[in-house]
Amino acid sequence: QVQLVESGGGLVQPGGSLRLSCAASGFTFSINDMSWYRQAPGKEREFVAHISGNGGATNYANSVKGRFTISRDNAKNTVFLQMNSLSPGDTAVYYCYANSLRYWGQGTQVTVSS
């Protein structure tokens, strides 16, 4: 059974940082590209970042480039999203996505507010 479980969300002040984690199980994690998406209230879900199976290739949405970093630990079946210099515009539910399986996690809330 495929599972993606996100964690690490929460409330943070503008300019702060958070690190999201997504623990995967039920499939061969190391050969699957993984992505992070987010959905703000009243908006469509949007792409944030992507990483190849071996971690050698990454790409980012322009809105987060230079502030967010996606990485993975294939030994622990986990993908991460390090988010720095957060602003209120980053407030959203963040979802982990297994690209080849087209499978979503349940999401974790990130709120950036003073």
Buried (B, 14 or more C-beta within 10 A) or exposed (E): EEBBBBBBBEEBEEEBEBEBBBBBEEBEBEEBBBBBBBBBEEEEBEBBBBBBBEBEEEEBBEBBEEBBBBBBEBEEBBBBBBBBEBEEEBBBBBBBBBBEBEBBBEBBEBBBEE
